[in-house]
């Protein structure tokens, strides 16, 4: 188990180093502000790629450690990990009458190799009944890009709603929570 975790950590560091070394257009050494940095060519893409890889690797390490602690496996290296990981690009959304929000969910699996691999995981989102939200699409395979918006035919007084994202791969399930903050219908008008 320790070898597996060490290998994952080395893989993440090597990949991050390679991305930073080759991302010349993403260097933002002359930024005058955060907004200026975000407008530098390649900056946001490099941040997204490195952040995504780090998030998946961290989730794999955390899940492997938790699974080993819960089952007692991995102490002598006798059992290989078998983990399903559901990665979200965001876990908090803001929607109102004019603006929807998008969440991307990706299915990963860590098996005998110890390396996270994208898999055609069954993914879906469940919402409380009458929560005042529409989710389209609400299920998919491998990766799901869902748009969350207010349901005008089912208004609610709630200020926020908790959605649950589910993923199942070969009998292993992963769940993640998504908090959706609901904006009011108030408009600021200047006279």
N, C-alpha and C positions, 0 to 999 in steps of 0.2 A: 504494500500500500504506500509506503514512504517513497519507494522508487517511482511509483506511478505519479504521486504528487510532485516529486522533484522534476520528473520529466515534463509534466504539464507546465510547471513554473518556468523551466528552461525554454520550452517551446514558446510560451508567451513572450518572454524577454527577447528571444531571438527574432520573433516576428515583429515585435514593436521596434526593435533596433533596425531591422531591415526597412520597415516602412519609414521611419524617421530619416534613415540614411538616404533613401531614394526620393523622398518627398521634398525636393528642392523648391518647387513652386509653393509649398506650404509653409516655408519659413516666414515668420512674421516678426523679425527682429527689429523692424523700424515702426512698430505700431505706436500710435499716439493715444489710442483708447481701445476698449474692448470692441466697439463697433468697427473701428478701423481694422483690427485683427480679423474679425469675422468676414470682412470684405476682401481680404487677401486671397488670391487665387489658390485653391486647393486646401486652405486651412480647415474649413468645416468638414471636407471629405476625409482628411487625415485624422481629425479628431473623432469623427464617427467610426471610422474603420478601427482605429486603435482602441477606442472605448468599447466597441462591440466585441472585439476579440478579448479584451481584458474582462469584460462582464461575463462572457461565456466561460472563460477559463476560471474565473473566481467562483462562479456558480458551480462548476464541475468539482473544483477542489472542496468547496463548502459542502456540497451534497455527498461527495465521497467520504469526507470526514464524518459527517453526521450519520451516514449509512453504516459506516464501519463501527462507530460508537454505539449505535442502536442495536446492531446485530451481533457485535463482537467479532465480525469478520475482519480480515486484513491484518490481524495482529502478527500472524506468522507468514503473511503473504499467501495464504492458502486459498483465498477466494478473490475472484476478479470483480471489479465494479460493474454494475449494470444499472445505469442511471438515465432517467429521462429528464431533460431540462427544457423548460419553456422560457425563452428569452423575449422580453418586451422592450421595445425601443423607448417607451415612456410608461410610467405607472400612475400619472396624474394628468387629467384632462380638464379643460375648461370649455363648456358649451353654453350658448345662449340662443336666443331666438334668431339671430343672424349668422352665427358662426358654429360650424360643426368642428369636430376634432378627429384625428386619425391615430390609430394605434397599430403597430406592426408586431405580430407574434411569430416567432420562428422556433421550430422544433429541433432539438439536438439530442444526441445520445452519446454516452460515454460507456464503452464496453471494454473488451479484453485489451485493446491497444492502449487504453487510458487517455486517448485523444478525443476531444469532442468532435462529432461529425453531424452534419445536417442530415435529417431523416424525414421521410414523408409522414410525420406524426399527425394524428387526427387532432385538430384544434377547434375549440369552440368557446364562446363567451356566454355566460348565463347572467341574467339580470333579474332583480326582484320584480314580481308582478306589479303593474301599475306604477312603475318608477318614473314614467314620463320620458323614457328614452327609446330611440330606435337605433338598432345596430345592424348595419348592412355591409357586407354579409356577416353572419354570426357564426359561420363554421367554414372550415377548409382543411386542406392537407398540406403538411410541410411548412407552409408560411401562410399567414392570414393577415391581410391588410383590411381592417375594419373601420368604417366611418361611423362615429357616434354623434347623434344629433337629437334635439328635442322633438318629442312627439306632440305636435300641436293638438291632436285629437284626444290626448290623455294628459292634461296638465297636472302638475304636482306642486305642492308647497315645499318640498324638500330642498335644502340648500346643497346637498351632495348625495351621491348614490355610489354604493360599492358594487362593482362588477367583479365577477370571478372568471378568469381565463383558465381553461383546462387544456391539457395536452396528454394524450395517451399513445405510448409506443411499446408494442410487444408486452402488454400487461403492466407496464410501469406508468404511473400517472404523476404529472406535475401540475401544480396550480399556482397562480399568481393573482394578486388583487390589483384592481385598477380603481382609483378614486376619481369620480367625475364630479366636478364642481359645476352646479347649475346656475347660470346667470339669470338675473331677473329681467323683466320686460321694461324696466325703467329706462328712459332716455333723457339725456341731458340736453336741454334746449336753452339757447341763449336768446334773449329778447332785447 
